[in-house]
Amino acid sequence: MVRYQALKGLYEVERTIGCGGFAKVNHWRKVAIKIMDKISLGDDLPRVKLELKALQTLSHEHICKLFQVIETDGHFFIVMEYCSGGELFDHIVEKNRLSESESRMFFRQIVSAVAYLHSLGYAHRDLKPENVLLDRYQNLKLIDFGLCARPLDGMDSPLYTSCGSPTYAAPELVLGNQYLGPEVDVWAMGVLLYALLAGSLPFDDVSIDSLYKKDSAKFKAGKYEEPSFMSKESLRLINSMLQVDPKKRITVNKLLSHPWLTLGILDPVEVKMENSKCYDADCVNTMAKHHQVVADTMWDHLKKWKYDYHTATYFLLMGKKRRGSTLKMN
Ligand SMILES: CN(C)C[C@H]1CC[C@H](N2C(=O)N(C)Cc3cnc4ccc(-c5cc(Cl)c(O)c(Cl)c5)nc4c32)CC1
């Protein structure tokens, strides 16, 4: 096992996969560590800075939480909350397809996270079931903000870079036209909802070159299979999201109180941010005691939000408190 000097004494790496390593924090909680080698990143380095900037700004119960960033000469170590439930993609495959009520429960969480993202001027631009993880409580967590964009002059300024996965990409993106981040995210959410309910994809293997074949006419026309087991309301909602003309596509704000999402007298989807950067006496005192300093000294350090080990510990304690567990740092 490659040992990383930068993690010594803080995290022991349990196992690493592809792009990331998974470690256990030495005092109590498991975290996910995305290890990025600066050399192989090459000119992708600015994208990592963008992802880090986004992750430090975002604080929402359905967006994977950033705990700590360790930068060395050769690597970035991005320490995040661990999602032990795996990818939503695998959850769908395992169950073949989900019931309407289970899909609704998951889709409400995705809409809440994306509405929050858009409210801060971000667009994810790579929404797909592989980028939606489950934590141990079956809560969804959005990940991979490497492509997320925050256009300098607001969300109604067009983007050009063709990015994301073609299968989930909106027609305007695949065809290389100008596009708006939020509209592209709504299309991808339509594909995602279809995948939840149908257990298959509306437009299979959409890729730039396959677009110029005959079957791509369906994609350009926004035509897809409407399985008989899907309800009329589900199909109507999906249809409003998979509108080829982005201007005809439903907006995220309309989704928040859409009848399908609120069916069964559920309240409109909430977009509330989770304010983890607030002063919490219990957590500050627990840390102050552990480090044998007075609470004010502890808070003076914490309120700088340096995303160092103290930030990670504080966010983990806040999570424990939110779940009603006792705060201890043995
Ligand atoms: C193939 N996919 C498109 C990505 C894949 C990456 C590893 C991940 N993972 C694993 O592969 N486990 C084995 C467990 C696991 C547990 N918790 C995680 C928490 C966060 C993340 C994560 C990964 C990336 Cl690439 C990010 O940018 C962010 Cl912001 C977060 N990955 C986690 C993760 C599953 C999905």
The ligand as a Tripos MOL2 file, in Angstrom:
@<TRIPOS>MOLECULE
LIG
   35    39     1     0     0
SMALL
NO_CHARGES

@<TRIPOS>ATOM
      1 C1        -17.0100    6.4340  -11.1120 C.3       1 LIG1
      2 N1        -17.8400    7.5130  -10.5110 N.3       1 LIG1
      3 C2        -18.2810    8.4300  -11.5700 C.3       1 LIG1
      4 C3        -17.0590    8.2380   -9.4700 C.3       1 LIG1
      5 C4        -16.7720    7.3140   -8.3040 C.3       1 LIG1
      6 C5        -15.5620    7.8290   -7.5390 C.3       1 LIG1
      7 C6        -15.2910    7.0470   -6.2630 C.3       1 LIG1
      8 C7        -16.5310    6.9310   -5.4050 C.3       1 LIG1
      9 N2        -16.3640    6.1780   -4.1840 N.am      1 LIG1
     10 C8        -16.0270    4.8300   -4.2950 C.2       1 LIG1
     11 O1        -15.6240    4.3460   -5.3970 O.2       1 LIG1
     12 N3        -16.0960    4.0030   -3.2100 N.am      1 LIG1
     13 C9        -15.6500    2.6150   -3.2380 C.3       1 LIG1
     14 C10       -16.6780    4.4270   -1.9720 C.3       1 LIG1
     15 C11       -16.9350    5.8560   -1.8550 C.ar      1 LIG1
     16 C12       -17.3970    6.3530   -0.6340 C.ar      1 LIG1
     17 N4        -17.5960    7.6560   -0.4350 N.ar      1 LIG1
     18 C13       -17.3220    8.5370   -1.4140 C.ar      1 LIG1
     19 C14       -17.5050    9.9030   -1.1620 C.ar      1 LIG1
     20 C15       -17.1780   10.8030   -2.1200 C.ar      1 LIG1
     21 C16       -16.6690   10.3630   -3.3390 C.ar      1 LIG1
     22 C17       -16.3130   11.3470   -4.3760 C.ar      1 LIG1
     23 C18       -15.6820   10.9180   -5.5310 C.ar      1 LIG1
     24 C19       -15.3560   11.8690   -6.5000 C.ar      1 LIG1
     25 CL1       -14.5890   11.3460   -7.9570 Cl        1 LIG1
     26 C20       -15.6380   13.2290   -6.3380 C.ar      1 LIG1
     27 O2        -15.3090   14.1310   -7.2920 O.3       1 LIG1
     28 C21       -16.2610   13.6360   -5.1760 C.ar      1 LIG1
     29 CL2       -16.6410   15.2970   -4.9710 Cl        1 LIG1
     30 C22       -16.6000   12.7210   -4.1790 C.ar      1 LIG1
     31 N5        -16.5160    9.0530   -3.6230 N.ar      1 LIG1
     32 C23       -16.8370    8.1280   -2.6910 C.ar      1 LIG1
     33 C24       -16.7070    6.7300   -2.9310 C.ar      1 LIG1
     34 C25       -17.7510    6.4370   -6.1730 C.3       1 LIG1
     35 C26       -18.0080    7.2560   -7.4220 C.3       1 LIG1
@<TRIPOS>BOND
     1     1     2 1
     2     2     3 1
     3     2     4 1
     4     4     5 1
     5     5     6 1
     6     5    35 1
     7     6     7 1
     8     7     8 1
     9     8     9 1
    10     8    34 1
    11     9    10 1
    12     9    33 1
    13    10    11 2
    14    10    12 1
    15    12    13 1
    16    12    14 1
    17    14    15 1
    18    15    16 ar
    19    15    33 ar
    20    16    17 ar
    21    17    18 ar
    22    18    19 ar
    23    18    32 ar
    24    19    20 ar
    25    20    21 ar
    26    21    22 1
    27    21    31 ar
    28    22    23 ar
    29    22    30 ar
    30    23    24 ar
    31    24    25 1
    32    24    26 ar
    33    26    27 1
    34    26    28 ar
    35    28    29 1
    36    28    30 ar
    37    31    32 ar
    38    32    33 ar
    39    34    35 1
@<TRIPOS>SUBSTRUCTURE
     1 LIG1         1 GROUP 0 **** ****
